[in-house]
C-alpha cells in the first residue's frame, strides 16, 4: 500500500496509448482512422465498439459505454483509480514515486508488505502439497472429488492442502528467511512457550484474496470429523487481514458482478466455488460474519443490487436480516432467494445439478422486504404482540431507505405493510419518521461528542503552552463576541432553516411556508454561511424539480457541514435563548400541530430584527437633522412612526407574553 505522487500519476497518463491498452485486452481491427471490435460489456455479433486514437477515447454504439483508457480498465477489470494507475505503470514499465509517510505509516506498510510476501509463499506451498504430495493427492484430492470440484475450478480458486504435520510449513518458511514473529502474526504459525508449530494441519486451504488478487489470509477446513478442533479456522486480524473489509470470491467474481449488475451473497467458501462451477460467478461470501459496512462498500464499487442466498430456516433469515438495514442505508436494492431448510447453494447444486440451480434462482429471486412482509404475516399469526414486533422491525428497515429516488418505493412498502398487517398507513409513516429522527439524533450526538473532544484538545493545547499563547486559543473578548453571535444571529439562522426543512411544503396563508420564506426573508441577511447555502440549495432544487426537495437531499449530502446542519435542524433541538423571550417577548412554539405559530414567530422575529435595525439607523438621522435644523427632520420622524407601526403589527401576529 502506498500513496502515489501526483507527478507519477501525470507521467502515466501522458504515456497512455489507448490502442495499445485496449488492444492488450481485445482484438482490434483498423477501420479508417479508428479501430473496431465487438464490445466486451454486452453481447453482440456485429462490432459496435470504436476506439479513436486521435482523441484517446472509446465508444460502444450498442450499449453506450465510453471513456478513455483509464475508464476502460476500471470497467473491464473493476479496478479502483489507484489500482488502474499501478496496472498502467507496470504495463509501461514506469517506476512510481511514493510520497513521504510518517515513520509509523512506513512501519505499518513494511509489515503489510512482509505479510503479503509470506502469504504468497504459503499459497504456492499449500498448492504444491495438494498437487504433488501423496497425502495431498489422496486426502485433499479425494475431498474435492467428493464435492464434484473439477481441476479447473480448484486451480481457479488456488485451493490447497496442509499436511498432517506439526512443523512442515514452519520449517520451509524459516529456510526461506521469514521472521518468526511475522509468521505468527500471519496466523500460519503458532507459538507456545517459544515452541513454534503449524497452525493449519490436515486441512483444506482456501486463500482469501483482495479485489486485485493479492492473498490477504486463509481459511482452513478440517477433514477429520472425529478431531476435537474447530471445523473452520481463519487468519487472525492483522495489518493485512481485516475481516470486516474482506469478501471471499470478490477477486474471482468482480467482473461478473459488474456485468450482471447483481451480487449474490452466500455464507461459505464452498458455496462460492460450487456456484462458479455451476456457471453463476457473480457471488461472494461473508465467511460466517454478519454483513458489515466495509464489505458493503466493496460490493458497492461494482453494483448496488444484492441477492441473499442463505439457508431458508429461521437462523438463515435472521442472518440475512442482520445485514438488511445496513444494505438499505448504503443505498442497495436487496433481494432474496429462499432455500429449503437445511440447504445451501453447495448442497442444492450437489443434489439437483447446475442447471436446476440456475433455473431455481431465476424463478425464486424476490424483493427481500416484500418477502419479509409475507413471512412476517405468517409468523405473527394471531399473536398481536408478535405482529407488533414484526411491524416495528420492518418499519425500522424502511426508515433506512434515504435515497431521494427511492421514496416512491418506500411509500409502496409502507402501503403494503399497512394492508398486510391491517394497520393505519398514517401510523406507519409516523413510525418511519420516528426511526429516521432517532438515527439523525444519534448521528448528531456522535458528531457533537467528536466536536467537544476536539475543543477540549484545543483548550488543553492552549493551557500547556505557557510561554506563548496558542494561535488556536480564544481570548475572553472573543468568547463574549462568540457567545453573542451564537445566542443571536446563529440561532436565528438555525431557526429559519429549521422551519424551511421541517415545514416548507405545509400550507401557510394561501400558499406554503416556503413561498412566504422566500418572499419575506432576504437570504443575504441570514448571517451563517451554511444556513445561507441550504436556503439557496432548497430554492434551486425546488425550481429544478418543480416540487419541494426531500429532506434526505440535505441529510445525505456529500458536504458534511450541510449534512450535519440539516440533521440538527430536523431534530427539533432548537431552544430559544432567555435573551430572545425577554427582549422581544415572543414565545416560540414547537411541533407540527402548532407549526403556524412557530413559523409566524420566526418570520416576525426576523422582520423585527430588520425593522429595529432601520429604527436605529433612522434615529441617528433624526439626531443629526435636529442638530443641523435640516428640513429632512420631518421625513425622518414620519419614517420613525411608520416603522413603529410595522413593529406593532408584527408583535400582534405572535403570542405576546
Secondary structure, DSSP 8 states (H G I E B T S, - for coil): ---B-HHHHHHHHHH--HHHHHHHHS--EEETTEEEE--TTS--SS--EEEETTTTEEEETTT--EE-HHHHHHHHH---HHHHHHHHHHHTT----B----HHHHHHHHHHHHHHHHHHHHHHHHHHHHHHSHHIIIIIHHHHHHTT--HHHHHHTT-EEE-S-SSHHHHHHHHTT--HHHHHHHTSEEEETTEEEES--SEEEEEEE-TTS-EEEEEEEE--TTSSS-SEEE----SS--GGG--BTHHHHHHHHHHHT-EEEESSHHHHHHHHHTT---EEE-TTS---HHHHHHHHTT-SEEEE---SSHHHHHHHHHHHHHHHHTT-EEEE----TT--HHHHHHHH-HHHHHHHHHHH-EEHHHHHHHHHHHHHTT-HHHHHHHHHHHHHHHTT---GGGHHHHHHHHHHHHHHHT--HHHHHHHHHHHHHHHHHHHHHHHHHHHHHHHHHHHHHHHH--SS--TT---HHHHHHHHHHIIIIIHHHHHHHHHHHHHTTSEETTEEHHHHHHHH--GGG---HHHHHHHHHHHHHHHHHSS---THHHHT-SSHHHHHHHHHHHTT-----HHHHHHH-B----SGGGHHHHHHHHHHHHHHHHHHHHHHHHHHHHHHHHHHT-TTHHHHHHHHHHHHHHHHHHHHTS-B-
